[in-house]
Amino acid sequence: MTVDLVAVRVLRTLPVAHDPDVLAIDAGARRLYVASESGTLSTFSLADSRAPIALGDVFVGDGAHAVAVDPLTHRLYLPLADEGGRCLLRVLLPRD
């Protein structure tokens, strides 16, 4: 949701994947990522200063509720505790 902190009111609400719990911002790419317990990553463009624009969701793996962004390469790092019985670090490079 987009919130006006001065007026203390909600301006807009956008859907995200089930059980969102982690946010990451890539300031250079002007994107916001929301990782969820459900394993889905929601992506938003921050190019419009008035409000985020939903770019879509992608399933990255069960329990993918952590995300880190490299501000130089714009790669996303998503650690998965149990992917087929093994720990895994999923690395994604977003499309322009």
SEFIPA-381833 format. One line per 2 residues: their letters; for each residue x, y, z of N, C-alpha, C, O, CB. Coordinates in nm, 4 decimals. Each point is the difference from the previous one (the first is absolute). Glycine has a CB too. Layout:
BEGIN
A> X,Y,Z,X,Y,Z,X,Y,Z,X,Y,Z,X,Y,Z ~ ...
***
This chain:
BEGIN
MT> 0.0829,-0.1166,0.0000,-0.0829,0.1166,0.0000,0.0876,0.1233,0.0000,0.1099,-0.0008,0.0556,-0.2920,-0.1229,0.0635 ~ 0.1343,0.2279,-0.1804,0.0682,0.1288,-0.0017,-0.0640,0.0853,0.1085,-0.1221,0.0148,0.0062,0.1771,-0.0306,-0.2563
VD> 0.0310,0.0720,0.3361,-0.0496,0.0741,0.1153,0.0543,0.1423,-0.0017,0.1183,0.0221,-0.0259,-0.1338,-0.2352,0.1586 ~ -0.0715,0.3086,-0.1051,0.0402,0.1397,0.0200,0.0302,0.0140,0.1484,-0.0923,0.0039,0.0814,-0.0506,0.0853,-0.2775
LV> 0.2709,-0.0816,0.2329,0.0381,0.0032,0.1405,-0.0343,0.1327,0.0674,-0.0202,0.0043,0.1214,0.2020,-0.1638,-0.1757 ~ -0.1884,0.2670,-0.0229,-0.0350,0.1302,0.0571,-0.1492,0.0051,0.0335,-0.0389,0.0410,0.1093,0.2253,0.0680,-0.2405
AV> -0.2683,-0.1509,0.0362,-0.1452,0.0029,0.0203,-0.0496,-0.1232,0.0757,-0.1156,-0.0046,0.0420,0.0937,0.1378,-0.2521 ~ 0.1082,-0.2321,0.2274,-0.0326,-0.1252,0.0685,-0.1227,-0.0658,-0.0640,-0.1026,-0.0227,0.0642,0.2001,0.1142,0.1504
RV> -0.0820,-0.1212,-0.3452,-0.1098,-0.0672,-0.0695,0.0547,-0.0888,-0.1114,0.1073,0.0247,-0.0551,-0.2615,0.1674,0.1091 ~ 0.0780,-0.2947,-0.0850,0.0356,-0.0924,-0.1086,-0.0429,0.0619,-0.1318,-0.1149,0.0413,-0.0159,0.0911,-0.2436,0.1674
LR> 0.1177,0.2086,-0.2468,-0.0294,0.0568,-0.1311,-0.0410,-0.1055,-0.1016,-0.0859,0.0239,-0.0849,0.2466,0.1569,0.1354 ~ -0.0970,-0.2999,-0.0406,-0.0242,-0.1051,-0.0982,0.0426,-0.1334,0.0578,0.0961,-0.0081,0.0764,-0.0638,0.1702,-0.2662
TL> -0.1042,-0.2660,0.1528,0.0347,-0.1354,0.0417,0.0173,-0.0862,-0.1243,-0.0854,0.0000,-0.0888,-0.0405,0.0265,0.3079 ~ 0.2363,-0.0996,-0.2250,0.0278,-0.0901,-0.1116,0.0120,-0.1431,0.0528,0.0502,-0.0212,0.1104,0.0679,0.2068,-0.2384
PV> -0.1634,-0.2828,0.0504,0.0114,-0.1393,0.0447,0.1441,-0.0494,-0.0040,0.0774,0.0369,-0.0883,-0.3091,-0.0777,0.0063 ~ 0.2659,-0.0429,0.1786,0.1288,-0.0695,0.0026,-0.0288,-0.1473,0.0255,-0.1129,-0.0375,0.0318,0.2385,0.2444,0.0525
AH> -0.0248,-0.2887,-0.0983,-0.0142,-0.1438,0.0222,-0.0394,-0.0290,0.1451,0.0132,0.0859,0.0872,0.1572,-0.1299,-0.2674 ~ -0.2181,-0.0760,0.2043,-0.0459,-0.0420,0.1331,0.1138,0.0001,0.1019,0.1095,-0.0479,-0.0294,-0.2859,-0.0917,-0.0798
DP> 0.1515,0.1926,0.2277,0.0943,0.0053,0.1120,0.1269,0.0802,-0.0286,0.1098,-0.0519,0.0202,-0.1986,-0.1671,0.0474 ~ 0.0774,0.3439,-0.1138,0.1198,0.0812,-0.0231,0.0706,0.0301,0.1311,-0.0648,0.0254,0.1016,-0.0422,0.0755,-0.3042
DV> 0.2414,-0.1038,0.2008,0.0692,0.0293,0.1258,0.1352,0.0685,-0.0168,0.0607,0.0374,0.1003,-0.1767,-0.2320,-0.0075 ~ 0.1658,0.2126,-0.2150,0.1298,0.0637,-0.0185,-0.0066,0.0943,-0.1205,-0.0555,-0.0343,-0.1044,0.1741,-0.1668,0.2057
LA> -0.0610,0.3205,-0.0846,0.0078,0.0977,-0.1084,0.1453,0.0252,-0.0349,0.0872,-0.0033,0.0867,-0.3027,0.1100,-0.0128 ~ 0.2411,-0.0814,-0.2016,0.1331,0.0433,-0.0449,-0.0216,0.1042,-0.1089,-0.0869,-0.0156,-0.0858,0.1960,-0.2105,0.1418
ID> -0.0296,0.3319,-0.0519,-0.0098,0.1051,-0.1008,0.1304,0.0063,-0.0778,0.1088,0.0015,0.0575,-0.2714,0.1295,0.0854 ~ 0.1493,-0.1273,-0.2741,0.1139,0.0245,-0.0876,-0.0168,0.1438,-0.0489,-0.0725,0.0253,-0.0962,0.0968,-0.2740,0.0239
AG> 0.0426,0.3418,0.1386,-0.0164,0.1428,-0.0301,0.0440,0.0334,-0.1422,-0.0637,0.0812,-0.0671,0.0992,-0.0302,0.3089 ~ 0.0728,-0.1131,-0.2882,0.0499,0.0278,-0.1341,-0.0960,-0.0436,-0.1086,-0.0180,0.0710,-0.0989,0.2459,-0.0945,0.1872
AR> -0.2897,-0.0919,-0.0713,-0.0958,-0.0519,-0.0977,-0.1412,0.0505,0.0283,-0.0918,-0.0226,-0.0788,0.2347,-0.1807,0.0506 ~ -0.1591,0.2714,0.1406,-0.1300,0.0534,0.0428,-0.1062,-0.1103,0.0079,-0.1085,0.0097,-0.0574,0.1684,0.2111,-0.0470
RL> -0.0230,-0.3264,0.1786,-0.0912,-0.1138,0.0189,-0.0097,-0.0362,0.1475,0.0946,0.0156,0.0773,-0.0376,-0.1019,-0.3067 ~ -0.1736,0.0381,0.2646,-0.0285,-0.0502,0.1338,-0.0342,-0.1473,-0.0131,-0.0796,-0.0388,-0.0855,-0.0026,0.2660,0.1673
YV> 0.1431,-0.3095,0.0038,-0.0260,-0.1437,0.0004,-0.0613,-0.0383,0.1331,0.0449,0.0452,0.1054,0.1462,-0.0877,-0.2646 ~ -0.2944,-0.0414,0.1542,-0.0664,-0.0492,0.1204,0.0072,-0.1517,-0.0037,-0.0642,-0.0637,-0.0836,-0.0922,0.2660,0.0969
AS> 0.2345,-0.2605,0.0773,0.0121,-0.1455,0.0094,-0.1030,-0.0508,0.1001,-0.0333,0.0682,0.0970,0.2810,-0.0598,-0.1550 ~ -0.2977,-0.1293,0.0329,-0.1089,-0.0542,0.0805,0.0289,-0.1422,0.0462,0.0726,-0.0752,-0.0650,-0.2311,0.2206,-0.0598
ES> 0.1001,-0.1798,0.2381,0.0086,-0.1369,0.0522,-0.0526,-0.1000,-0.1022,0.0425,-0.1155,-0.0017,-0.0684,0.2026,0.2359 ~ -0.0664,-0.0433,-0.3191,-0.0586,-0.0888,-0.1000,0.0996,-0.0371,-0.1097,-0.0276,-0.0888,-0.0807,-0.1942,0.1910,0.1288
GT> 0.3385,-0.0345,-0.0523,0.1004,-0.0297,-0.1009,-0.0111,0.0864,-0.1237,0.0718,-0.0214,-0.0976,-0.0698,-0.2075,0.1822 ~ -0.0910,0.3260,-0.0816,-0.0213,0.0872,-0.1152,0.0637,0.1354,0.0246,-0.0064,0.0540,0.1104,-0.2073,-0.1734,-0.1644
LS> 0.2751,0.1736,-0.0499,0.0620,0.1312,0.0045,-0.0852,0.0963,-0.0814,-0.0222,-0.0222,-0.1190,0.2535,-0.0789,0.1471 ~ -0.2790,0.2077,0.0348,-0.0769,0.1040,-0.0688,0.0941,0.1153,-0.0327,0.0822,0.0396,0.0826,-0.2973,-0.1057,0.0376
TF> 0.2024,0.1198,-0.2419,0.0888,0.1070,-0.0460,-0.0818,0.1227,-0.0373,-0.1056,-0.0097,-0.0625,0.2723,-0.1598,-0.0205 ~ -0.1140,0.2871,0.1237,-0.0675,0.1271,-0.0274,0.1005,0.0997,-0.0554,0.1150,0.0047,0.0437,-0.2829,-0.0483,0.1397
SL> 0.1237,0.1231,-0.2800,0.0810,0.1092,-0.0518,-0.0227,0.1229,0.0866,-0.1131,0.0312,0.0372,0.1018,-0.1246,-0.2725 ~ 0.1202,0.1627,0.2670,-0.0085,0.1250,0.0761,0.0327,0.1189,-0.0903,0.0323,0.1081,0.0493,0.0309,-0.2304,0.1628
AD> -0.0714,0.1030,-0.3443,0.0342,0.1055,-0.0945,-0.0970,0.1175,0.0066,0.0387,0.1143,-0.0242,0.0615,-0.2874,-0.1227 ~ -0.2256,0.1453,0.1794,-0.0998,0.1064,0.0153,0.0024,0.0428,0.1462,-0.0319,-0.0799,0.0881,-0.1155,-0.0107,-0.2783
SR> 0.1841,0.2129,0.2167,0.0168,0.0456,0.1388,-0.1321,0.0059,0.0775,0.0008,0.0126,0.1225,0.1964,0.1185,-0.1988 ~ -0.3095,-0.1401,0.0065,-0.1288,0.0087,0.0693,-0.0407,-0.1306,0.0656,-0.0612,0.0011,0.1068,-0.0054,0.1724,-0.2685
AP> 0.0992,-0.2852,0.1000,-0.0405,-0.1291,0.0564,0.0736,-0.1137,-0.0703,0.0332,0.0115,-0.1179,-0.2598,0.0827,0.1759 ~ 0.2525,-0.2039,0.0134,0.0612,-0.1177,-0.0626,-0.0939,-0.0594,-0.1055,-0.1221,0.0122,0.0101,0.2508,-0.0593,0.2023
IA> -0.0703,-0.0166,-0.3126,-0.0759,-0.0669,-0.1053,0.0355,-0.1472,0.0043,0.1176,-0.0354,-0.0088,-0.1235,0.2441,-0.1365 ~ -0.0943,-0.2960,0.1588,0.0228,-0.1441,0.0064,0.0544,-0.0508,-0.1331,-0.0575,0.0271,-0.1054,-0.1271,-0.0504,0.2752
LG> 0.2955,-0.0503,-0.1649,0.0601,-0.0595,-0.1196,-0.0290,-0.1483,-0.0106,0.0158,-0.0591,-0.1068,0.1628,0.2298,0.1172 ~ -0.2214,-0.2318,0.1007,-0.0357,-0.1410,-0.0034,0.0633,-0.0799,0.1119,0.0797,0.0511,0.0787,-0.1041,-0.0303,-0.3216
DV> -0.0126,-0.1457,0.2478,0.0472,-0.0945,0.1004,0.0698,-0.1164,-0.0686,-0.0325,-0.0358,-0.1132,-0.1540,0.1019,0.2695 ~ 0.2831,-0.1246,-0.0858,0.0667,-0.1194,-0.0500,0.0236,-0.0931,0.1189,0.0419,0.0440,0.1071,0.0695,0.0847,-0.2990
FV> -0.1386,-0.2577,0.1720,0.0276,-0.0992,0.1043,0.1478,-0.0326,-0.0052,0.0511,-0.0414,-0.1041,-0.2859,-0.0553,0.0912 ~ 0.3045,0.1151,0.1254,0.1447,-0.0239,0.0025,0.0386,-0.1219,0.0823,0.1134,-0.0470,-0.0092,-0.0810,0.2901,-0.0187
GD> -0.1242,-0.2948,0.1078,0.0279,-0.1192,0.0798,-0.0684,0.0054,0.1335,-0.0195,0.1079,0.0559,0.2361,-0.1303,-0.1697 ~ -0.2535,-0.0928,0.1660,-0.0679,-0.0063,0.1294,0.0820,0.0677,0.1083,0.1197,-0.0249,0.0136,-0.2294,-0.1877,-0.0833
GA> 0.0441,0.2983,0.1467,0.0650,0.0651,0.1122,0.0984,0.1085,-0.0389,0.0872,0.0351,0.0795,-0.1161,-0.2443,0.0405 ~ 0.0171,0.2630,-0.2403,0.0918,0.1060,-0.0447,-0.0431,0.1326,0.0608,-0.0499,0.0885,-0.0694,0.0964,-0.2112,-0.1471
HA> -0.0264,0.1346,0.3462,-0.0442,0.1218,0.0673,0.1177,0.0848,0.0463,-0.0060,0.0663,0.1036,-0.1999,-0.1860,-0.0314 ~ 0.3128,0.1164,-0.1510,0.1134,0.0894,0.0204,0.0484,0.0404,-0.1380,0.0015,-0.0814,-0.0923,0.0652,-0.0270,0.3151
VA> -0.0269,0.2354,-0.2369,0.0502,0.0470,-0.1285,0.1018,0.1100,0.0251,-0.0193,0.0859,0.0860,-0.1984,-0.1451,-0.2020 ~ 0.3261,0.0555,0.0398,0.1012,0.1057,0.0047,0.0253,0.0456,-0.1428,-0.0093,-0.0791,-0.0939,0.1171,-0.0160,0.3053
VD> -0.0758,0.2233,-0.2273,0.0241,0.0578,-0.1324,0.1420,0.0559,-0.0053,0.0430,0.0714,0.0905,-0.2893,-0.0159,-0.1176 ~ 0.3181,-0.0888,-0.0795,0.1308,0.0601,-0.0242,-0.0243,0.1302,-0.0767,-0.0487,-0.0056,-0.1130,0.1690,-0.2227,0.1097
PL> -0.0886,0.3443,0.0593,-0.0307,0.1266,-0.0653,0.0833,0.0273,-0.1258,-0.0363,0.0860,-0.0802,-0.0272,-0.0020,0.3031 ~ 0.1736,-0.1554,-0.2407,0.0825,0.0202,-0.1190,-0.0454,-0.0853,-0.1182,-0.0084,0.0488,-0.1127,0.1983,0.0058,0.2628
TH> -0.2191,-0.1818,-0.1241,-0.0382,-0.0919,-0.1083,-0.1511,-0.0160,-0.0115,-0.0496,-0.0486,-0.1017,0.2647,-0.0717,0.1353 ~ -0.2886,0.1609,0.0701,-0.1461,-0.0129,0.0089,-0.0443,-0.1459,0.0144,-0.1181,-0.0312,-0.0150,0.0969,0.2387,-0.1230
RL> 0.1153,-0.2953,0.1669,-0.0356,-0.1400,0.0240,-0.0753,-0.0130,0.1319,0.0229,0.0746,0.0952,0.1786,-0.1510,-0.2260 ~ -0.2918,-0.0206,0.1329,-0.0759,-0.0323,0.1214,0.0512,-0.1319,0.0540,0.0236,-0.0942,-0.0757,-0.2288,0.2190,-0.0066
YL> 0.2222,-0.1313,0.2126,0.0467,-0.1218,0.0666,-0.1091,-0.0483,0.0936,-0.0428,0.0726,0.0897,0.2852,0.0005,-0.1055 ~ -0.2874,-0.1969,-0.0056,-0.1081,-0.0583,0.0791,0.0457,-0.1342,0.0566,0.0055,-0.0987,-0.0733,-0.1797,0.2156,-0.0690
PL> 0.2071,-0.1222,0.2721,0.0407,-0.1271,0.0606,-0.1221,-0.0881,0.0275,-0.1018,0.0467,0.0510,0.3021,0.0665,0.0523 ~ -0.1881,-0.2394,-0.1377,-0.1072,-0.0971,0.0236,0.0529,-0.1086,0.0920,0.1035,-0.0604,-0.0282,-0.2087,0.1078,-0.1979
AD> 0.0353,-0.0725,0.3353,0.0458,-0.0962,0.1004,-0.0200,-0.1445,-0.0441,0.0786,-0.0870,0.0374,-0.1312,0.2549,0.1375 ~ -0.0517,-0.1951,-0.2544,-0.0272,-0.1378,-0.0374,-0.0575,-0.0052,-0.1411,-0.1214,0.0063,-0.0197,0.0823,-0.0666,0.2613
EG> 0.1262,0.0489,-0.3364,-0.0410,-0.0137,-0.1397,0.0421,-0.1395,-0.0443,0.1155,-0.0236,-0.0354,-0.0936,0.2755,-0.0124 ~ -0.1182,-0.3438,0.0505,0.0308,-0.1384,-0.0352,0.0912,-0.0662,0.1008,0.0804,-0.0859,-0.0363,-0.1086,0.1460,-0.2006
GR> 0.0170,-0.0209,0.3652,0.0819,-0.0589,0.1044,0.1365,0.0635,0.0170,0.0809,-0.0478,0.0795,-0.2001,-0.1585,-0.1236 ~ 0.1467,0.3148,-0.0303,0.1301,0.0663,0.0093,-0.0177,0.1500,0.0179,-0.1018,0.0569,-0.0395,0.2043,-0.2358,-0.1033
CL> -0.0038,0.2412,0.2017,0.0034,0.1462,0.0082,0.0428,0.0532,-0.1366,0.0796,-0.0621,-0.0704,-0.0247,0.0584,0.3209 ~ -0.1093,0.1196,-0.2863,0.0260,0.0540,-0.1323,-0.0021,0.1517,0.0053,-0.0800,0.0584,0.0731,-0.0206,-0.2622,-0.1802
LR> 0.1868,0.2675,0.0311,-0.0038,0.1451,-0.0160,-0.0433,0.0271,-0.1438,0.0753,-0.0250,-0.0942,0.1083,0.0649,0.2708 ~ -0.3046,0.0110,-0.1925,-0.0506,0.0333,-0.1331,0.0424,0.1432,-0.0333,-0.0209,0.0912,0.0799,-0.1777,-0.2502,-0.0537
VL> 0.2581,0.1784,-0.1439,0.0456,0.1321,-0.0443,-0.0790,0.0358,-0.1254,-0.0025,-0.0751,-0.0974,0.2374,0.0413,0.1952 ~ -0.2994,0.1503,-0.0932,-0.0810,0.0456,-0.1128,0.0527,0.1336,-0.0518,0.0442,0.0844,0.0780,-0.2455,-0.2051,0.0147
LP> 0.1966,0.1389,-0.2212,0.0351,0.1272,-0.0623,-0.1258,0.0507,-0.0680,-0.0443,-0.0583,-0.0990,0.2901,-0.0071,0.0647 ~ -0.3040,0.1725,0.0854,-0.1259,0.0489,-0.0565,0.0167,0.0517,-0.1420,0.1068,0.0469,-0.0395,-0.1807,0.0108,0.2688
RD> -0.0339,-0.0677,-0.3040,-0.0033,0.0564,-0.1352,-0.0171,0.1491,0.0089,-0.0563,0.0501,0.0973,-0.0395,-0.2614,-0.1905 ~ 0.1431,0.2835,-0.0062,-0.0170,0.1459,-0.0041,-0.1438,0.0373,-0.0252,-0.0328,0.1185,-0.0066,0.2652,-0.0941,-0.0754
***
